[in-house]
Amino acid sequence: MNKPAQTPRQLAFSSLAGWLAFGFGSGLSRHAPGTAGSAMALLPALWLWPMPMVWGLVIVVAAFAVGVWCCQVCADQMGEADPGAIVWDEFVGVWLVLVLVPNTVVLWLLAWVLFRGFDIIKPWPISALERRFGGGWGIMIDDVLAALMAAAVVHAGLALWSM
């Protein structure tokens, strides 16, 4: 007999996987949980500011691996492929884009806005990648690509600005 699906609130406060997957509770927002999670991700991202890029990337890779696990666990327990309340993928995406752009408040905010835009709109190839993978990988990978695209736009803008 299958275990009944749990609600996001039950999961968020009953396990480490839930606490992380639901972004310390930020994914429980009734309105725009992805944006709420992305905004919450900015607080721990401040620890990345003084770090060399390589250490920031190590943290992001570790957070990605943890995310594959915790997002899979929670999606399975909820009985959904990619529940909107799961926002650890947004945390990792935000951290990745911020590690990849220069440390200025303006560029971090621009990178954050671009990341959210790409994550919400899901242009190709983000949409194709999201459909290709399932489970924890599928939940996580589209946000990584959104972060890479946002970082590329920031760097292209910087290159054009310096011409």
C-alpha positions in Angstrom: 0.0 0.0 0.0 1.3 3.4 -0.9 2.1 5.9 1.8 -0.3 8.9 1.5 1.3 12.1 0.0 2.4 14.6 2.5 1.8 18.4 2.3 4.8 20.8 1.8 4.3 22.2 5.3 4.4 18.7 6.8 7.6 17.9 4.9 9.3 21.2 5.5 9.2 20.9 9.2 9.6 17.1 9.7 12.9 16.3 8.1 16.3 17.7 7.0 15.4 16.9 3.4 12.2 18.9 3.7 13.8 21.8 5.6 16.3 22.1 2.7 14.1 21.4 -0.2 11.5 24.0 0.9 14.3 26.6 1.4 14.0 26.8 5.2 10.3 27.4 4.8 10.5 30.1 2.1 8.9 27.7 -0.5 5.8 27.7 1.5 4.9 31.2 0.4 1.4 31.3 -1.0 2.5 33.7 -3.8 5.5 33.1 -6.0 7.3 30.5 -3.9 10.2 30.4 -6.4 10.8 34.1 -6.1 10.5 33.9 -2.3 13.0 31.1 -2.3 15.3 33.0 -4.6 15.1 36.1 -2.3 15.8 33.9 0.8 18.8 32.5 -1.0 20.4 35.9 -1.0 21.0 35.8 2.8 23.3 32.8 2.8 24.8 34.0 -0.4 26.4 36.8 1.5 28.9 34.2 2.8 30.0 33.7 -0.8 31.0 37.4 -1.3 34.5 37.2 0.2 35.3 33.7 -1.1 37.5 33.0 -4.1 35.4 31.7 -7.0 36.8 28.2 -6.8 35.5 27.8 -3.2 32.2 29.2 -4.1 31.9 26.7 -6.9 32.8 23.8 -4.5 29.9 25.0 -2.3 27.5 25.2 -5.2 28.5 21.7 -6.4 28.0 20.3 -2.9 24.6 22.1 -2.6 23.6 20.7 -6.0 24.3 17.2 -4.9 22.4 17.7 -1.7 19.6 19.2 -3.8 19.3 16.2 -6.0 18.8 14.1 -2.9 16.4 16.3 -0.9 14.3 17.4 -3.9 13.9 13.8 -5.0 12.9 12.7 -1.5 10.3 15.5 -1.1 8.9 15.2 -4.6 8.4 11.4 -4.0 6.7 12.0 -0.6 4.4 14.6 -2.2 3.6 12.4 -5.2 4.5 15.2 -7.7 7.3 15.5 -10.3 8.4 19.1 -9.5 6.3 20.7 -6.8 6.4 24.5 -6.8 7.1 24.7 -3.1 10.5 22.9 -3.6 12.9 25.8 -3.9 16.4 24.4 -3.1 16.9 24.5 -6.9 16.4 28.3 -6.7 18.9 28.5 -3.9 21.6 26.7 -5.9 20.8 28.7 -9.0 21.1 32.0 -7.2 24.4 30.9 -5.5 25.8 29.8 -8.9 25.0 33.0 -10.7 26.4 35.1 -7.9 29.6 33.1 -7.7 30.1 33.7 -11.5 29.6 37.4 -11.6 31.8 40.2 -10.0 31.0 41.1 -6.4 29.1 44.4 -6.7 25.6 45.0 -5.3 24.4 46.2 -8.7 25.7 43.2 -10.6 24.4 40.7 -8.0 21.0 42.3 -8.2 21.1 42.3 -12.0 22.2 38.6 -12.0 19.4 37.7 -9.5 16.8 39.4 -11.7 18.1 37.7 -14.9 18.2 34.3 -13.1 14.6 34.7 -12.0 13.6 35.7 -15.5 15.3 32.7 -17.2 13.9 30.4 -14.5 10.3 31.7 -14.9 10.3 32.0 -18.7 12.3 28.8 -19.3 13.5 29.6 -22.8 15.2 26.9 -24.9 17.4 25.1 -23.9 16.2 25.4 -20.3 12.8 24.0 -21.2 14.3 21.1 -23.2 16.6 20.2 -20.3 13.8 20.3 -17.8 11.8 17.9 -19.9 14.8 15.5 -20.5 15.6 14.8 -16.9 13.3 13.6 -14.1 13.4 13.4 -10.4 15.9 15.3 -8.3 18.1 15.9 -11.3 15.2 17.4 -13.3 14.2 19.7 -10.5 17.8 20.9 -10.1 19.3 21.1 -13.6 17.1 23.7 -15.2 18.0 26.2 -12.5 21.7 25.6 -13.1 21.2 26.3 -16.8 19.2 29.5 -15.9 22.0 30.6 -13.7 24.6 30.0 -16.4 22.6 31.9 -18.9 22.1 34.8 -16.5 25.8 34.9 -15.8 26.6 34.9 -19.5 24.3 37.8 -20.1 25.9 39.8 -17.3 29.4 39.1 -18.7 28.3 40.0 -22.2 26.9 43.2 -20.9 30.1 44.0 -19.1 32.1 43.3 -22.2 29.9 45.6 -24.3 30.0 48.3 -21.6 33.8 48.3 -21.6 34.1 48.7 -25.4 
